């Protein structure tokens, strides 16, 4: 199992789920870590908004939730034909927090297996005034996009001839404040023609859309559901 | 990095600073113990709790007198971060914290080549296994513009599996040659590995200085036994040495092949005996250098299949008649291409996740597919209709095969191999599993024996007609990534992560293997059994001549790892899939 998917046996959504079901194995831990890396943001944001938890508590709940996914057989009920993974995860998360509340009069900090990546240490303030479900969906979309970008970067990294990912990153993803990222400026910066810049951007955006769709397909039951999920998450933005 | 400290080398070590202690936490790493001192400071073994792995932490105090050293430390750490090769120690992190410059690297459990040589002379086999790895690492580094300049047995680490890794890449070159000469103890002997031109001006040396050093290492590994290979590496004039690490490696491999005694040779010896020793002396060297007796046809790239969508390819198969290719990728559709023109008809969309297994049936009428969505399908090629789909396996299906006249579908998923009478739609026969993963499958040419490869390195052979387990082969390797039966039914090629070996396909005894196979992802016999094609992370397709036990051709072209390979029934066409998003079609003749 290898998070970059660069192995002879690549990591996909379902290889992660199958790995996480393999309780007690090192593969289980690796798979959970990868799932947590991809989806901790919507889980964390949902918990903060719905249960108005402060950062430290939301962080603990998020960590315990991912650990419980493996320990409590939750994933055993999950199969590709059962529908969206997003809906499944939100349902089990809600259930998890409720039963945790019942179990404990107050949230206990720490304990259990910690599998969430370090990014959570700082946490973040869920933006806007949407419902917990809306916040979950927004963060989910963001996580899917982040994973698609990561895969695009891995794919484009191999290209020695053109700085394809770098151009897409500067223009669409991570525009440095105050920097000129016009076609002309990028062409000059990388020593290529302006038409090459637009071609690279066009091709990069097209591939990014495909990667997003591939990721979504893996978490839903059918092509029709994939289309509706794409619309729900990204609307016209894609 | 090693179980013993590096020998003291210079003033830094003599100061003997202990920057960190056991149990200290530094940059989020828990210090386990000091494992060595080298030219650039101290090396600790440390635990990275977030990832539960051990790392090697190299530290150096940030003192004003070390400013020049720090600059080099930083510049070289950054250039190292761009190197990624199985035979080069990986770098994870670099920075400065609390007045200490640090470098976080892969921790290698094992010992240095120096220690291995001190324990006793290396066998010829061990030298043949270790030395090419060193040259591969150097070839790669040189291709990235990096010259090591301090290749020596102390900087070569060997792990338990026998894999060699070059460490301290470029880090020891901060020392001026003059200083090295005056301060180095006789036991360390760095000047011993330095090329003549390096003494004159160490700034101005190129990759050929590394090849000189590698020649010295080889000489030591062979306990001073010199031959033409070593002599050329150690030529005083750089232009007289090997001009590249790969040329050095090729010559080394060619020369270290044992003399193969054949009937022809024996006969020649008998006939020539009366002519005396002179004739023999003339004959023997020629014999070892002789090319294979039957020239192999050379494959050439014919078409590159990319299509409108440029996704990394994870699976490929070719119809036995060589007229159609099917590929699989993350986009979950089966893409079909017709040959020789490379047109792409409508894809078959049915899976919802990556497709990793693809096979044609015997006469090309059926196609089977395996996907990470947990299902496998049987397709009729003529109209693209799906005839059967398995229920969800609860785990990604990594491999599929058809057996017994295509009546039986075999799937490898999770902890099980399942056998389906797909036309009847009955419950599958579930074969007992081993460890967490069944990763690959092949069926013997007569369709009777099923071989399965597992994540624990074992291969299990099943008699499909009788429904009993024939044999389990414990290869002792890491996980098995590919299996291929030879047409003679007697030989099974077993590809593990870093080896390809041949076993008796029914008895399970070992019969040799492919020299120097590394980071393997795919391996398949040509239907006539004369060639085994394999591919992997080195982005090439290698053709191994099984009869003459030599690499007959290397197909260059892919710019990403090769993930899957398949031959047409006549062996004339070979297809290779790669993460570079292309599928290439290679063939020989017109």
Interface residues (C-beta under 8 A of the other chain):
Chain A: X6 X8 X9 X10 X12 X13 X14 X15 X18 X21 X22 X25 X27 X29 X79 X80 X81 X117 X118 X155 X158 X160 X207 X210 X213 X214 X217 X218 X220 X221 X222 X223 X226
Chain B: X50 X52 X309 X310 X311 X312 X314 X330 X331 X332 X349 X352 X353 X354 X356 X372 X373 X374 X375 X392 X394 X395 X396 X398 X414 X436 X437 X439 X481 X497 X520 X521 X536 X559 X560 X561 X563 X579 X580 X581
